Amino acid sequence: MEFFHWLVMKLSRLIWSDVLVYFCLLAGIYYSIRTRFVQIRLFPKMCKLICGRSSSAAGISPFQSFVTTVGARVGMGNIAGVAVAVYYGGPGAVFWMWIIALFGASLAFAESTLAQNYRRMENGQYYGGPACYMESGLRKKFPAVLYALSVIVGPGMLMTGPQVQSVSDAFTYSFGIPPLVTGLVCMTVVGIVIFGGIRRISRVAEVLTPLMCAAYMCMSFLVIAKNIGNLPGVILTIVRSAFGLQPVFAGLLGATIVMGVKRGIYSNEAGQGNGSMIAAAAECKHPAEQGLIQAASVYISTMFICTTSALVILCSGFYNVAGNDGRMLVSNVPYLEYGITWVQEALRKNLGNWAVLLLTIIVVLFVFTSLMSYYYMAEANVKFLFPGKFVAVYAMRLVFIVCVFFGALFSGDMVWNMGDIGAGLMVWINLCALLLLGNQVAGMLGEYEKRG
């Protein structure tokens, strides 16, 4: 087990080197300029498109695609992932999460527009994503196959860990339930749902996502309001720390940028291509419309959910920060491991035990919708690699369920590094393809804007 842990750590650091971090930032800046900051210019249009309700037997509605994608993006990366970013990168990591969300929204627009344009149909239902636009847009089979395999390994296997492990931590903290029991329950529930396909997933997400986001935001606002006197100082600390200007965190500047970008991409998935797979299944009048809808989901994930999580722990003071040498720079809650328990402790001290119980329920819903969406992404790529082979889909379902179970048993360090490996593999391949397809994205956006 020690060798496996060492190997996972090494692979994570290799894949998520500084090169990938700055590659993500530069790709987001490139697409923002290329689309004339479509994620800002057409924001009112995004809000209008989200409300679209048209669907068919072949595809889900724009609203269903939006909430399904938000359900995928809003998971433990938005709560526990923020705690990880603060622990290793200090408060300034939150600022870089905002930056990657702003520029990353243009990447979400690009990949989802391409996914709509190059989507396919199997058994009367739409599917698609980066693998399809790599094969049809780039006219290259090899990168498409490579990306499809990375999705099966990423969302289909490795990225389930942080989600389920956070549920396990939450249940252990709240009720003393052993991880083994949590793993078995999660495996059973997820298994029942994923055998229903994308239309069942979208119907469940349509109901759960708005409710869980609203409930979490309300509790977070109550905590922030109770500690409103600390808010100006926290905002100033975030901004100063982001550029190494806060003395206590000055030595963390490199880690601050890396953790902010890494955890930001993990939470909003822009650049990974995940949201584009759900976008491909939606009904819309023009591919760019789905691109705008998916760009909006990035804002919801990072600017709203991640920010409130950060402010809850920072305003309440329930966080620790580790230096590059492992020495603690801030040790406000030395008795708590970084993760979901920081937020739980902040809610308990500020609002009472009822808030902890409600958060535990919300965490289950967050993870449930994330896992359902992860599975859909893996299945879409299994269909790409093995069209018409139901046995391959069935095998993917079994593998996914097993990975959900084992995710509850691993430690926090292990699951977050495994998740980073899965996400990083997709980001490398997808960003390279997106840069090569920039002319096509710009052309489709121009055509859409001419049509009004």
C-alpha positions in Angstrom: 0.0 0.0 0.0 2.9 2.4 0.8 4.3 1.8 -2.7 0.9 2.5 -4.3 0.5 5.7 -2.3 4.0 6.8 -3.4 3.2 6.0 -7.0 -0.1 8.0 -6.9 1.7 11.0 -5.4 4.4 10.9 -8.1 2.0 10.6 -11.0 -0.2 13.4 -9.6 2.8 15.7 -9.4 4.1 14.7 -12.8 0.7 15.3 -14.6 -0.2 18.4 -12.6 3.2 20.1 -13.0 3.5 23.9 -13.2 3.5 23.5 -17.0 -0.1 22.3 -17.0 -1.2 25.0 -14.6 0.1 27.8 -16.8 -1.2 25.9 -19.9 -4.7 26.1 -18.5 -4.4 29.8 -17.7 -3.0 30.6 -21.2 -5.6 28.5 -23.0 -8.4 30.3 -21.1 -6.9 33.7 -22.0 -6.5 32.6 -25.6 -10.2 31.6 -26.0 -11.3 34.7 -24.1 -9.5 36.9 -26.6 -10.6 34.8 -29.5 -14.3 35.0 -28.6 -14.0 38.6 -27.5 -14.8 37.5 -23.9 -18.1 35.8 -24.9 -18.4 34.7 -21.2 -18.9 38.3 -20.2 -20.4 39.9 -23.4 -23.3 37.4 -23.7 -24.0 36.8 -20.0 -27.6 38.1 -20.3 -28.2 35.7 -23.2 -26.9 32.8 -21.0 -29.5 33.5 -18.4 -32.3 33.5 -21.0 -31.1 30.3 -22.6 -30.9 28.4 -19.4 -34.7 28.5 -19.0 -35.3 26.6 -22.2 -37.5 23.6 -21.7 -37.7 22.0 -25.1 -36.7 18.3 -25.2 -37.3 15.2 -27.2 -36.9 11.4 -27.1 -33.4 11.9 -28.5 -32.2 14.7 -26.2 -32.7 16.5 -22.9 -33.8 20.2 -22.5 -31.3 23.1 -22.1 -32.4 23.5 -18.5 -31.9 19.8 -17.8 -28.4 19.9 -19.4 -27.6 23.0 -17.3 -28.7 21.5 -14.0 -27.1 18.1 -14.9 -23.9 19.9 -15.6 -24.1 22.0 -12.5 -24.8 18.7 -10.6 -21.6 17.3 -12.1 -19.5 20.5 -11.4 -20.9 21.1 -8.0 -19.6 18.4 -5.8 -16.9 17.9 -3.2 -14.5 20.0 -5.2 -16.6 23.0 -4.2 -16.6 22.2 -0.5 -13.8 19.8 0.5 -11.7 20.9 -2.5 -11.7 24.5 -1.3 -10.4 23.3 2.0 -7.6 21.4 0.3 -6.7 24.6 -1.7 -6.5 26.7 1.5 -4.6 24.1 3.4 -1.8 23.8 0.8 -2.0 27.2 -0.9 -3.3 29.6 1.7 -6.3 32.0 1.4 -4.8 33.4 -1.9 -5.6 30.1 -3.7 -9.3 31.3 -3.7 -8.3 34.3 -5.8 -6.8 32.0 -8.5 -9.9 29.8 -8.4 -11.8 33.0 -9.4 -9.3 33.7 -12.2 -9.5 30.2 -13.7 -13.3 30.3 -13.5 -13.4 33.6 -15.4 -11.1 32.5 -18.2 -12.2 28.8 -17.9 -15.8 29.8 -18.8 -14.5 30.5 -22.4 -13.1 27.0 -22.5 -16.4 25.6 -21.4 -18.1 27.6 -24.2 -15.7 26.2 -26.8 -15.8 22.6 -25.8 -19.6 22.5 -25.5 -20.2 24.3 -28.8 -17.9 21.8 -30.5 -19.7 18.9 -28.7 -23.0 20.0 -30.0 -21.7 20.4 -33.5 -20.1 17.0 -33.7 -22.6 14.9 -31.6 -23.8 11.5 -32.6 -26.8 9.3 -32.0 -27.1 5.8 -30.8 -30.3 3.9 -29.9 -32.3 7.0 -30.5 -30.3 9.2 -28.1 -27.7 11.9 -28.6 -24.2 11.5 -27.2 -20.8 13.2 -27.8 -18.0 15.2 -26.4 -14.3 15.8 -26.9 -13.7 12.3 -28.4 -16.2 13.0 -31.1 -15.0 16.5 -32.0 -11.4 15.3 -32.0 -12.2 12.5 -34.4 -14.6 14.5 -36.7 -13.2 18.0 -36.2 -9.5 17.2 -36.2 -10.0 14.2 -38.3 -7.6 12.2 -36.1 -8.6 9.0 -34.5 -5.7 8.6 -32.1 -6.3 11.6 -29.8 -10.0 10.8 -29.7 -9.3 7.2 -28.5 -6.7 8.6 -26.0 -9.2 11.0 -24.6 -12.0 8.4 -24.4 -9.7 6.2 -22.4 -8.8 9.1 -20.1 -12.5 9.7 -19.3 -13.0 6.0 -18.5 -10.0 6.1 -16.2 -10.9 9.6 -14.8 -14.6 10.1 -14.1 -15.2 6.4 -14.5 -12.7 5.3 -11.9 -10.3 7.7 -10.2 -12.5 10.8 -9.7 -15.2 9.0 -7.7 -12.8 8.8 -4.7 -12.9 12.4 -3.5 -16.7 12.5 -3.8 -17.4 9.3 -1.8 -14.6 9.8 0.7 -16.1 13.2 1.6 -19.4 11.6 2.2 -17.7 9.0 4.4 -16.0 11.8 6.4 -19.2 13.7 6.8 -21.1 10.6 8.1 -18.3 9.6 10.4 -18.2 13.2 11.8 -22.0 13.5 12.2 -23.2 9.9 13.1 -20.1 7.8 13.7 -20.9 5.6 10.7 -17.9 3.5 9.5 -16.5 4.1 6.0 -17.3 0.5 5.0 -21.0 1.0 5.6 -21.0 4.3 3.7 -19.2 2.7 0.8 -21.8 -0.1 0.6 -24.8 2.2 0.7 -23.3 4.6 -1.9 -22.5 1.7 -4.2 -26.0 0.3 -3.9 -27.9 3.6 -4.5 -25.7 4.7 -7.4 -26.0 1.3 -9.0 -29.8 1.5 -9.0 -29.8 4.9 -10.6 -27.1 4.6 -13.3 -28.9 1.6 -14.9 -31.7 4.1 -15.9 -29.5 6.1 -18.3 -29.1 9.8 -19.0 -32.8 10.7 -19.1 -33.3 9.4 -15.6 -30.1 11.2 -14.5 -31.3 14.5 -16.0 -34.7 14.2 -14.3 -33.2 13.5 -10.9 -30.7 16.3 -11.3 -33.4 18.7 -12.5 -35.1 18.4 -9.1 -32.1 18.0 -6.7 -29.6 20.5 -8.0 -31.5 23.8 -7.4 -32.6 22.6 -4.0 -29.2 21.6 -2.7 -27.5 24.6 -4.1 -30.1 27.0 -2.5 -29.9 25.2 0.9 -26.1 25.3 1.0 -26.0 28.9 0.0 -28.5 29.9 2.6 -26.6 28.3 5.4 -23.3 29.7 4.1 -24.8 33.3 4.0 -26.0 32.9 7.6 -22.5 32.0 8.8 -20.9 34.8 6.8 -23.5 37.3 8.1 -22.7 36.2 11.7 -19.0 36.9 11.0 -19.5 39.9 8.8 -17.0 41.9 10.7 -14.3 39.6 9.5 -15.3 39.7 5.9 -13.3 42.9 4.8 -10.2 41.5 6.3 -10.7 38.0 4.7 -11.2 39.6 1.3 -8.0 41.6 1.7 -6.1 38.6 2.9 -7.3 36.6 -0.2 -6.1 39.3 -2.6 -2.8 40.0 -0.9 -2.0 36.3 -0.4 -2.7 35.7 -4.1 0.4 37.8 -5.0 2.6 36.9 -2.1 2.0 40.2 -0.3 0.8 38.7 3.0 3.9 38.1 5.0 2.9 34.8 6.6 1.9 33.3 3.2 4.7 34.9 1.1 6.6 31.7 0.8 3.6 29.9 -0.7 3.2 32.0 -3.9 3.9 29.1 -6.2 1.7 26.7 -4.3 -1.0 29.4 -4.1 -1.3 29.6 -7.9 -1.0 25.9 -8.5 -3.6 24.9 -5.9 -6.0 27.7 -6.9 -5.9 26.6 -10.6 -5.9 22.9 -9.9 -8.7 22.9 -7.4 -10.6 25.5 -9.6 -10.5 23.3 -12.6 -11.4 20.2 -10.5 -14.5 22.0 -9.2 -15.7 23.7 -12.4 -14.3 21.1 -14.9 -13.7 23.8 -17.6 -11.0 22.5 -19.9 -11.6 18.8 -18.9 -14.4 18.4 -21.5 -16.8 16.8 -19.0 -19.6 19.3 -19.4 -19.4 19.0 -23.1 -20.5 15.4 -22.9 -23.8 16.4 -21.2 -24.1 19.4 -23.6 -24.0 17.0 -26.6 -27.2 15.4 -25.3 -29.2 18.6 -25.2 -31.7 20.0 -27.7 -30.9 23.5 -28.9 -31.2 25.6 -32.1 -27.5 26.3 -32.5 -24.4 24.7 -31.0 -23.3 28.1 -29.6 -26.4 28.2 -27.4 -25.3 25.1 -25.5 -21.8 26.6 -25.2 -23.3 29.7 -23.5 -25.3 27.5 -21.1 -22.2 25.5 -20.1 -20.2 28.7 -19.6 -22.8 29.8 -17.1 -22.5 26.6 -15.1 -18.8 27.4 -14.5 -19.8 30.7 -12.8 -22.3 28.9 -10.5 -19.8 26.3 -9.5 -16.8 28.5 -8.7 -17.9 32.1 -8.3 -20.9 31.1 -6.1 -20.4 27.7 -4.4 -16.6 27.7 -4.0 -16.6 31.3 -2.9 -19.2 30.7 -0.2 -17.3 27.6 1.1 -14.1 29.7 1.3 -15.8 32.5 3.1 -17.4 30.2 5.6 -14.1 28.6 6.7 -12.0 31.8 6.4 -14.5 34.2 8.2 -15.1 31.6 10.9 -11.3 30.9 11.3 -11.8 27.2 11.0 -8.8 26.4 8.8 -5.1 25.4 8.8 -2.4 26.3 6.3 0.7 24.1 5.8 4.0 25.5 4.6 6.1 24.1 1.8 8.2 22.2 4.3 5.2 20.8 6.1 5.4 23.2 9.0 2.1 24.7 10.0 1.8 28.4 9.1 -1.8 28.6 10.5 -3.2 26.1 12.9 -6.6 27.2 14.0 -8.2 23.7 14.1 -5.2 21.3 14.6 -7.7 18.6 15.7 -9.4 18.5 12.3 -8.0 17.1 9.0 -8.5 19.4 6.0 -11.7 18.7 4.1 -15.5 18.7 4.6 -15.0 18.6 8.4 -13.8 22.3 8.4 -17.1 23.4 7.0 -19.0 21.1 9.3 -17.2 22.5 12.3 -17.8 26.1 11.2 -21.5 25.4 10.8 -21.8 23.7 14.1 -20.1 26.5 16.0 -22.0 29.2 14.2 -25.5 27.7 13.6 -25.8 24.6 15.7 -25.9 20.8 15.2 -29.0 21.1 12.9 -26.8 22.8 10.3 -24.3 19.9 10.4 -27.1 17.4 9.8 -28.5 19.5 7.0 -25.0 19.8 5.4 -24.6 16.0 5.6 -27.8 15.6 3.6 -26.7 18.3 1.1 -23.3 16.6 0.8 -25.0 13.3 -0.1 -27.0 15.1 -2.8 -23.9 16.9 -4.2 -22.0 13.6 -4.4 -25.0 11.7 -5.8 -25.5 14.1 -8.7 -21.8 14.3 -9.4 -21.4 10.5 -9.5 -24.4 10.1 -11.8 -22.9 12.6 -14.2 -19.4 11.0 -13.9 -21.0 7.8 -14.9 -22.7 9.3 -17.9 -19.4 10.7 -19.1 -17.7 7.3 -18.8 -20.6 5.6 -20.6 -20.6 8.1 -23.5 -16.9 7.3 -24.1 -17.4 3.6 -23.8 -20.1 3.9 -26.5 -17.6 5.9 -28.6 -14.9 3.2 -28.3 -17.3 0.3 -28.6 -20.4 1.4 -30.6 -23.3 -1.0 -30.3 -21.5 -3.2 -27.7 -23.9 -3.3 -24.7 -21.6 -5.7 -22.9 -18.9 -2.9 -22.7 -21.5 -0.5 -21.2 -22.5 -3.2 -18.7 -18.9 -3.8 -17.7 -18.4 0.0 -17.2 -21.3 0.1 -14.9 -19.9 -2.7 -12.7 -16.4 -1.1 -12.6 -17.9 2.3 -11.7 -19.9 0.8 -8.8 -16.9 -1.0 -7.5 -14.8 2.2 -7.6 -17.6 4.1 -5.7 -17.3 1.5 -2.9 -13.5 1.7 -2.6 -13.6 5.5 -2.7 -15.0 5.5 0.8 -12.1 3.5 2.2 -9.0 5.5 1.0 -7.4 8.4 2.9 -7.9 12.1 1.9 -4.4 12.5 0.4 -4.8 9.3 -1.7 -8.2 10.1 -3.2 -7.4 13.7 -4.0 -4.2 12.7 -5.8 -6.1 10.0 -7.7 -8.7 12.5 -8.7 -6.1 14.9 -9.9 -4.5 12.2 -12.1 -7.9 11.5 -13.7 -8.7 15.2 -14.3 -5.2 16.1 -15.4 -5.1 13.4 -18.1 -8.3 14.8 -19.7 -7.1 18.4 -19.4 -3.8 17.8 -21.3 -5.5 16.1 -24.2 -8.6 18.3 -24.4 -6.8 21.6 -24.3 -4.4 20.6 -27.1 -7.5 19.7 -29.2 -9.3 23.0 -28.3 -6.3 25.1 -29.4 -6.3 23.4 -32.8 -10.0 23.9 -33.2 -10.1 27.6 -32.4 -11.0 28.7 -35.9 -14.1 26.4 -35.9 -15.3 27.7 -32.5 -14.8 31.4 -33.6 -16.7 30.6 -36.9 -19.7 29.1 -35.1 -19.8 32.0 -32.6 -19.7 34.5 -35.5 -22.5 32.7 -37.3 -24.6 32.6 -34.2 -24.2 36.3 -33.5 -25.1 37.2 -37.1 -28.3 35.2 -36.8 -29.2 37.3 -33.6 
